[in-house]
Amino acid sequence: MKKLHLFLMFSLTLIAIVGAIFGPRLMRKFSATEKKDHPGFIVSVENPGGKETIIDATDFPDRRKFVFIKNGQEVATRKEADTIIPITRIDVFKGPDNSVLEIHEQGPEGQSLRRTYSR
């Protein structure tokens, strides 16, 4: 029982520390029309199961960190865009054989930005 108590205390302390470090970055709001920098990480969630992993996005290409939009349609490059939205969450949905079936990319306000389906 004492080990369980110590484990829970350690876990809560660790969660508080991680929250203090990453919380402000996770909660940062981006205006959809402002061209802002990426917060530097993407939360990847595996489904089923819901396992979350924080991925350092500094070495990702822009196409994996942002969605570029012009007149309401996605465009290929930053230069073409009038709106740039950072991708801050990726939900990966896997099938029974562990193959990727869908990928949902979301922005900082939880908005759905892009969905990719496998055939």
N, C-alpha and C positions, 0 to 999 in steps of 0.2 A: 504494500500500500504506500509505503514511504517513497519507493522508486517511482510509482505512478505520479505521486504528488510532485516530486522533483522534476519528472519529465514534463508534466503540465506547466509548471512554473517556468522551466526553461523554454518551452514552446511559446508561451505567452510573451515572455521577454523577447525572444527572437522575432516574433510577429510585430511587437511594438517597435523594435529597432528597424526592421525592414520597412514598416509603415512610415516611420519618421524620415527614412532616407528616400524612399521611392514615392511616398504618398503625394507630396507636392507635384511631382512629375506626372503621376497618374491622374491627378485631379486637374491638371492644367487645362484650361479651356482655350480653344483656338477658334477664332472667327473664320467662317467658311470662306470669306473673301480676302482675308489677309494672307500674305505669303510669309509664313513663319517657318522656323527651323523645326526639325523633328525632335521630339523629346529624348531620342537616343535609344529607345528600347521598344520592343513589341511584345505584348503578352500573347503567347501561343497556348491555345486550349485544345487538348485532344478529346474527342468524343467518339464513342461513349467513354465515360469515366470522369471527365472533367479535369484531368491533370493539367495544371497551369505551369508554364515555363516562361520566365522572363528572358528574352533574347536581346543581346546587344545588337543594335541596328546600325552602328556607325559604319560598318564595312558593307552594308547592303547597298545595291544600286538604287538610285532614286525611284525607279519603277516599282520596287518592292517596298519602299518606305512612304510613298505618296501616291495619291490619285490626282491626276491633272485633268481639269475640266474647263471647257470653253463653251459658252452658251448652253449649258446643261448637258453636254455630251463629253464623254471621256476622250482625251487626246493623248498622243504618244509622248510628248515632251513638255518640260517645264516652260520652255520659251513660247509654246503655243497657248498655254493655259492662261485664263483670267482668274481661275480659282485653283488653289492648291490645298489639299486636305491631307494631313499625315495619317498613315495607317498605324493604329496603336494596339489593335487586337486582331488576331487571326484565329478563327475557329476551324479546326480540321475534323471532318467527319469521316470515320473509317468504317469499312464493311467488315463482315465476319472473318474474312481472310486477311485483314489488316491492310487492305488496299485503300487508298484515299478515294472517297466518293465525291466529297464536296469540300470547298474551301470558302469561308465567308470572311471578308476583310471589313473591319469596322474602323470608324474614326474616333476621335477623342471624346465626342459627345454620344457615342454609342450608335451613330448613324451607320447604316449599311452602305458601304462604298462599292464593293465588287464581290461577285459570287462566281466561282469557277466550279464546273461539274465535269466529272470524268464519264466516259461512255463505256 
